[in-house]
Amino acid sequence: MTGVVTPATPRDLAVVAAQLGRRPRGTRAIAHWCRCGLPDVVQTTPYLPDGTPFPTLYYLTCPRAVSAVGRLEARGVMRDMTNRLRTDPELADRYRRAYEDYVARRNELGRLPGDPGVGGMPHRVKCLHALVAHALAVGPGVNPFGDEALAMLPEWSARGPCVDIAAVEDVQSDGTVEMDGIAESDGTVQSDGTVETHGGGDGDPGRGH
């Protein structure tokens, strides 16, 4: 499902934690749902709960998608994409507009000094994970390299859910989420739609630069 951002529930957080192998921090919403029915892109707040600036608005969480994008990066496509920016002014303009779209959406939640890009935007390509997450979250026609990468990727939902749903235990009545190896004691949806988590681990939700 593209273009629909929904607040992350405690159950969603538990699924994302299972995907990442650690507790997510600053996760505000689910930005894209895999065809298998699980989240595969989350939307994060520009500042983590401890105040750390976090420019990556959209994070790719599905481990199968992350692996597939990593294999694509290993083929050298990012170098080729960056070289094309130097020789194709129209493509460079589209990529700049993708950066502007990303920053504008992030600024709706809070502005970061300098309006930093992600994934190399707007001048180069250095992380396809971030660009693919952007393309999935907002739909085709916005991020040209995110769209290109998606067209080269296999369908990661073909094998069904990427995590064992049975391993994600029921959400407790007090909002606590517990799952095998991960306890999220404060994964509660706040009144503004954010989900604030605290405590152990680096907590960075997914992969990207």
The 8 nearest C-alpha neighbors of each residue, nearest first, counted from 0:
[[1, 32, 31, 3, 2, 33, 34, 135],
 [2, 0, 138, 31, 3, 136, 135, 137],
 [1, 3, 137, 136, 138, 4, 0, 30],
 [4, 2, 1, 5, 30, 0, 31, 136],
 [5, 3, 30, 29, 28, 2, 6, 31],
 [4, 6, 28, 29, 7, 3, 30, 27],
 [7, 5, 28, 192, 27, 29, 8, 4],
 [6, 8, 28, 29, 11, 27, 5, 12],
 [7, 9, 11, 10, 12, 6, 188, 187],
 [10, 8, 12, 11, 186, 176, 187, 13],
 [9, 11, 13, 8, 12, 170, 14, 176],
 [12, 10, 8, 14, 13, 9, 7, 15],
 [13, 11, 15, 9, 10, 14, 16, 8],
 [12, 14, 10, 16, 11, 15, 17, 9],
 [13, 15, 17, 11, 12, 16, 18, 10],
 [16, 14, 18, 12, 17, 13, 19, 11],
 [17, 15, 22, 13, 21, 19, 18, 14],
 [18, 16, 14, 20, 15, 19, 13, 162],
 [17, 19, 15, 16, 20, 61, 62, 60],
 [20, 18, 16, 21, 17, 205, 15, 60],
 [19, 21, 17, 16, 18, 22, 181, 15],
 [22, 20, 16, 19, 202, 23, 181, 17],
 [21, 23, 16, 202, 24, 183, 181, 20],
 [24, 22, 204, 202, 203, 16, 26, 21],
 [25, 23, 202, 196, 26, 203, 204, 47],
 [24, 26, 47, 43, 44, 195, 27, 48],
 [25, 27, 43, 24, 194, 28, 42, 23],
 [26, 28, 193, 43, 194, 42, 25, 44],
 [29, 27, 6, 7, 42, 5, 41, 26],
 [28, 30, 41, 5, 4, 7, 31, 42],
 [31, 29, 4, 41, 136, 40, 42, 28],
 [32, 30, 40, 136, 1, 29, 0, 39],
 [33, 31, 38, 0, 39, 37, 36, 34],
 [32, 34, 35, 36, 37, 39, 38, 156],
 [33, 35, 36, 156, 32, 0, 37, 159],
 [36, 34, 33, 160, 159, 156, 37, 32],
 [35, 37, 34, 33, 32, 38, 160, 159],
 [38, 36, 33, 32, 35, 39, 160, 34],
 [39, 37, 32, 33, 40, 31, 29, 36],
 [38, 40, 61, 60, 32, 33, 59, 31],
 [41, 39, 59, 31, 58, 30, 60, 38],
 [42, 40, 29, 30, 58, 57, 28, 43],
 [41, 43, 57, 28, 56, 30, 27, 29],
 [44, 42, 26, 56, 27, 25, 41, 57],
 [43, 45, 25, 46, 27, 47, 26, 56],
 [46, 44, 53, 54, 52, 109, 43, 47],
 [47, 45, 52, 53, 44, 50, 51, 48],
 [46, 48, 25, 51, 50, 49, 53, 44],
 [47, 49, 50, 25, 195, 46, 196, 24],
 [50, 48, 47, 51, 46, 197, 52, 25],
 [49, 51, 47, 46, 48, 52, 53, 45],
 [50, 52, 47, 46, 49, 53, 48, 45],
 [53, 51, 46, 45, 50, 54, 47, 111],
 [52, 54, 45, 46, 55, 51, 47, 44],
 [55, 53, 45, 56, 52, 115, 117, 116],
 [56, 54, 57, 53, 117, 58, 43, 45],
 [55, 57, 43, 42, 54, 105, 44, 58],
 [58, 56, 42, 132, 55, 41, 133, 40],
 [59, 57, 41, 40, 205, 132, 60, 206],
 [58, 60, 40, 132, 205, 39, 206, 61],
 [59, 61, 205, 39, 40, 62, 58, 18],
 [60, 62, 39, 64, 63, 18, 65, 59],
 [63, 61, 65, 64, 66, 18, 60, 161],
 [64, 62, 66, 65, 61, 155, 67, 161],
 [63, 65, 67, 61, 66, 62, 155, 68],
 [64, 66, 62, 68, 63, 67, 61, 69],
 [67, 65, 69, 63, 64, 68, 62, 70],
 [66, 68, 64, 70, 69, 65, 63, 71],
 [67, 69, 71, 65, 70, 66, 64, 72],
 [70, 68, 66, 72, 71, 67, 65, 73],
 [71, 69, 73, 67, 68, 72, 66, 74],
 [70, 72, 68, 74, 69, 73, 67, 76],
 [71, 73, 69, 74, 70, 75, 76, 68],
 [72, 74, 70, 71, 75, 69, 76, 68],
 [75, 73, 71, 72, 76, 70, 77, 69],
 [76, 74, 73, 77, 72, 78, 79, 71],
 [75, 77, 79, 78, 74, 72, 80, 71],
 [78, 76, 80, 79, 124, 75, 81, 72],
 [79, 77, 81, 76, 80, 75, 82, 124],
 [78, 80, 76, 82, 77, 81, 83, 75],
 [81, 79, 77, 83, 82, 78, 76, 84],
 [80, 82, 123, 78, 84, 83, 79, 124],
 [83, 81, 79, 84, 85, 80, 78, 86],
 [84, 82, 80, 86, 85, 81, 87, 79],
 [83, 85, 91, 81, 82, 87, 86, 90],
 [86, 84, 83, 82, 87, 81, 88, 91],
 [85, 87, 83, 84, 88, 82, 91, 90],
 [86, 88, 90, 84, 89, 83, 85, 91],
 [89, 87, 91, 90, 92, 86, 84, 85],
 [88, 90, 92, 91, 87, 93, 84, 94],
 [91, 89, 93, 92, 87, 88, 94, 84],
 [92, 90, 88, 84, 94, 89, 93, 95],
 [91, 93, 95, 89, 90, 94, 88, 96],
 [94, 92, 96, 90, 95, 91, 97, 89],
 [93, 95, 97, 91, 96, 92, 121, 90],
 [94, 96, 121, 92, 98, 97, 93, 91],
 [95, 97, 99, 93, 98, 94, 100, 92],
 [98, 96, 94, 142, 100, 95, 99, 141],
 [97, 99, 95, 101, 96, 100, 121, 120],
 [98, 100, 96, 102, 97, 101, 103, 95],
 [99, 101, 97, 103, 98, 102, 96, 104],
 [102, 100, 98, 104, 99, 103, 97, 105],
 [101, 103, 105, 99, 104, 100, 106, 98],
 [102, 104, 106, 100, 105, 101, 99, 107],
 [105, 103, 101, 107, 102, 106, 100, 108],
 [104, 106, 102, 107, 103, 108, 56, 101],
 [107, 105, 110, 109, 103, 108, 104, 102],
 [106, 108, 105, 104, 109, 103, 110, 102],
 [109, 107, 106, 105, 44, 45, 110, 104],
 [110, 108, 106, 107, 45, 105, 111, 44],
 [109, 111, 106, 112, 105, 108, 114, 45],
 [110, 112, 114, 113, 109, 45, 52, 115],
 [113, 111, 114, 110, 115, 52, 54, 109],
 [112, 114, 115, 111, 110, 116, 102, 54],
 [113, 115, 111, 112, 102, 116, 110, 54],
 [116, 114, 113, 54, 117, 111, 112, 102],
 [115, 117, 120, 98, 119, 114, 121, 118],
 [118, 116, 119, 120, 208, 55, 129, 115],
 [117, 119, 126, 125, 129, 208, 120, 124],
 [120, 118, 124, 123, 125, 117, 121, 122],
 [121, 119, 116, 122, 117, 118, 98, 123],
 [120, 122, 95, 98, 94, 119, 123, 116],
 [123, 121, 120, 119, 124, 84, 95, 81],
 [124, 122, 119, 81, 120, 121, 125, 84],
 [123, 125, 119, 81, 77, 118, 126, 80],
 [124, 126, 119, 118, 77, 123, 127, 208],
 [127, 125, 118, 128, 129, 208, 124, 207],
 [126, 128, 130, 129, 131, 118, 68, 125],
 [129, 127, 131, 207, 126, 130, 132, 68],
 [128, 130, 132, 207, 118, 127, 131, 126],
 [129, 131, 145, 127, 133, 132, 128, 118],
 [130, 132, 145, 134, 128, 133, 129, 127],
 [131, 133, 129, 135, 59, 130, 134, 57],
 [134, 132, 130, 136, 131, 135, 57, 137],
 [135, 133, 131, 145, 138, 132, 136, 137],
 [134, 136, 132, 138, 133, 137, 131, 1],
 [135, 137, 30, 133, 31, 134, 1, 2],
 [138, 136, 2, 134, 135, 133, 1, 139],
 [137, 139, 134, 135, 1, 136, 2, 140],
 [140, 138, 141, 134, 146, 137, 142, 135],
 [139, 141, 142, 143, 138, 146, 134, 137],
 [140, 142, 97, 139, 143, 134, 138, 137],
 [141, 143, 97, 145, 144, 134, 146, 140],
 [144, 142, 146, 145, 147, 141, 94, 140],
 [145, 143, 147, 146, 142, 148, 130, 80],
 [144, 146, 131, 130, 134, 148, 142, 147],
 [145, 147, 143, 149, 144, 148, 134, 142],
 [148, 146, 144, 150, 149, 145, 143, 151],
 [147, 149, 151, 145, 150, 146, 144, 152],
 [148, 150, 146, 152, 151, 147, 145, 131],
 [149, 151, 147, 148, 152, 146, 153, 145],
 [152, 150, 148, 149, 147, 153, 71, 146],
 [151, 153, 149, 150, 148, 154, 67, 68],
 [152, 154, 155, 151, 67, 149, 150, 64],
 [155, 153, 156, 157, 152, 64, 158, 149],
 [154, 156, 157, 153, 64, 63, 158, 67],
 [155, 157, 159, 158, 154, 35, 34, 33],
 [156, 158, 155, 159, 154, 35, 34, 160],
 [159, 157, 156, 160, 155, 161, 35, 154],
 [158, 160, 156, 157, 35, 161, 155, 34],
 [161, 159, 35, 162, 156, 158, 37, 163],
 [160, 162, 159, 61, 63, 163, 62, 18],
 [163, 161, 160, 164, 18, 17, 14, 166],
 [162, 164, 165, 166, 161, 160, 167, 17],
 [163, 165, 166, 167, 162, 14, 160, 168],
 [164, 166, 163, 167, 168, 162, 169, 178],
 [167, 165, 164, 163, 168, 179, 178, 162],
 [168, 166, 178, 164, 165, 13, 169, 14],
 [167, 169, 178, 166, 177, 170, 165, 176],
 [170, 168, 171, 167, 176, 10, 177, 178],
 [169, 171, 176, 10, 175, 174, 168, 172],
 [170, 172, 175, 174, 173, 169, 176, 177],
 [171, 173, 174, 170, 175, 169, 176, 9],
 [174, 172, 171, 175, 170, 187, 176, 185],
 [173, 175, 171, 172, 187, 170, 176, 9],
 [176, 174, 184, 171, 173, 185, 170, 183],
 [177, 175, 183, 170, 9, 171, 13, 184],
 [178, 176, 182, 183, 168, 181, 175, 179],
 [177, 179, 167, 181, 168, 182, 180, 166],
 [178, 180, 181, 166, 177, 167, 182, 168],
 [179, 181, 178, 182, 177, 20, 21, 17],
 [182, 180, 178, 179, 177, 183, 21, 22],
 [183, 181, 177, 184, 178, 176, 180, 179],
 [184, 182, 176, 185, 186, 177, 175, 181],
 [183, 185, 175, 182, 186, 176, 177, 196],
 [184, 186, 187, 196, 183, 175, 197, 195],
 [187, 185, 196, 183, 9, 184, 194, 195],
 [186, 188, 185, 194, 174, 189, 9, 195],
 [187, 189, 194, 193, 192, 8, 186, 190],
 [190, 188, 193, 192, 191, 194, 187, 195],
 [189, 191, 192, 188, 193, 194, 187, 6],
 [192, 190, 189, 193, 188, 194, 27, 6],
 [191, 193, 189, 190, 6, 188, 27, 194],
 [194, 192, 27, 189, 191, 188, 195, 26],
 [195, 193, 188, 27, 26, 187, 189, 186],
 [194, 196, 25, 186, 193, 48, 187, 24],
 [195, 197, 24, 186, 185, 194, 25, 198],
 [198, 196, 195, 185, 199, 48, 24, 49],
 [197, 199, 200, 196, 202, 201, 22, 183],
 [200, 198, 201, 197, 202, 22, 21, 196],
 [199, 201, 202, 198, 21, 22, 203, 197],
 [200, 202, 203, 199, 21, 22, 24, 23],
 [201, 203, 23, 24, 200, 22, 204, 21],
 [202, 204, 201, 23, 205, 24, 206, 22],
 [205, 203, 23, 202, 24, 58, 206, 19],
 [206, 204, 60, 58, 59, 19, 203, 207],
 [205, 207, 59, 58, 128, 204, 60, 208],
 [206, 208, 129, 128, 126, 58, 205, 118],
 [207, 118, 126, 117, 129, 206, 55, 125]]
